């Protein structure tokens, strides 16, 4: 081979090497294919099923993810099965530890729990069916789940069917497993119960916090139909979830400070009355709501100690607390220590800018019981005085100074020492607050025209994006409703059929077979803009 030929060959090899390097494979397409079941023993849809172990073999290595939450067994088993292995494998084994009922179709729905080991692609809604009888039951029902009050509905809602036979009582939802169960999992607001026997059933939905197929009123929401259903049935059943108001109950109080005891409660606290005694001496009390908790603050004057030595103060003493809650009477003994007295402090609800339609409010750390209007003044920016009235809410520990506000104005609110006195006879130091108002053009107005209302009154609420109620009004007849001077933003409109006319939404009760008060949501957000007048027709027909 000549020198020239060898040189050409060398260049050709170098070019091929360079091309190969630039075009080398670095991974390929991502695997998006779910695992495939190759075999199952016993086979799926087996009848006369009488074994305790089922094995599933797949075409690739798989892993289990959240199988305890994803696996839905219907009818439920008393003892959950063992599912193994916990590591990646081509075979999954299910071991049944319970005794199966005769002539019953069982469904084991793995949801999204079986995934391939590399990419996590789920074998969606993989289901193993078997029957201890001679055939697989084939009937089904469908329905939807929605929250009775809130716009958003919980995920992972369980749907139960209970046989309405001679053994059925309503208490079964608290004590026993349902006959059939399914779950909406993490996305769907619809459900389908399959492989049912013909019969008469009670249909119930539960946000089952403990995943135990029971209804716990203290923690769970529930939805139900007023009447039993029959299967087969082509109806689409709609269930509305709500949290029951618990029965009135109080729990043992605890000391929070030298002048305050906390009393936990369940239900409605409006009828709770408290008396406090020590060594036969009665101490006047004042009750207020503990913020954001189901507790009442029992305010009392500091307890008098028998002696004032440090040794005595360090000892644990006690007081007697008697609680009356409607017909319930309870007596408690609260252990005391020498804690500090709560101090009086106040802070404004609004700082800087006071919305034109809101009043100036002060929140107090201790309940205010007296005020001296001669020591309170409100002045405009030109130093002219503004007339005001005082309203005091001891339950929520808020004091309101109401006065006529003008747009684009500045105000100075001053409270001289001794203007406010709390339950412990503590008074305020000098307080000064400076606020201002915006122009009316920086707010929007909304008029609502209601049509096709089923009945009246209507409780109409505007909520912000967090669900907090910003505006509320009662509509007694087919008349327009106006909300003025609204902050520019998008609002959600909720309309409640306030059937008992108490101006709040009332939840239902399962044992009383009482549904929650009906709620309607306007299907789109209401966009209120600055210096705009928005008029919206609200058709209340579902």
TASULBEL-V113032 format. One record per run of one state. SS is the DSSP state (h for helix, s for strand, l for the rest). FROM is the first residue (numbers start at 1). LEN is the number of residues. If there is no record, write none. Layout:
ss = [SS/SS]
from = [FROM/FROM]
len = [LEN/LEN]
This chain:
ss = [l/h/l/s/l/s/l/s/l/h/l/s/l/s/l/s/l/s/l/s/l/s/l/s/l/s/l/s/l/h/l/s/l/s/l/s/l/s/l/s/l/s/l/s/l/s/l/s/l/h/s/l/s/l/s/l/s/l/h/l/s/l/s/l/s/l/s/l/s/l/s/l/h/s/l/s/l/s/l/s/l/s/l/s/l/s/l/s/l/h/s/l/s/l/s/l/s/l/s/l/s/l/s/l/s/l/s/l/s/l]
from = [1/3/23/37/42/46/47/53/65/67/71/72/75/82/85/89/96/105/110/114/117/122/123/127/132/139/148/158/164/172/176/180/184/190/197/199/207/222/225/229/232/236/243/249/251/254/258/260/267/269/272/279/281/284/285/290/295/301/310/315/317/326/328/337/346/349/352/354/360/365/368/372/373/376/381/385/386/389/394/398/403/410/416/420/423/427/428/431/437/440/443/452/458/464/469/476/481/488/489/498/509/510/514/515/519/522/526/529/533/540]
len = [2/20/14/5/4/1/6/12/2/4/1/3/7/3/4/7/9/5/4/3/5/1/4/5/7/9/10/6/8/4/4/4/6/7/2/8/15/3/4/3/4/7/6/2/3/4/2/7/2/3/7/2/3/1/5/5/6/9/5/2/9/2/9/9/3/3/2/6/5/3/4/1/3/5/4/1/3/5/4/5/7/6/4/3/4/1/3/6/3/3/9/6/6/5/7/5/7/1/9/11/1/4/1/4/3/4/3/4/7/3]
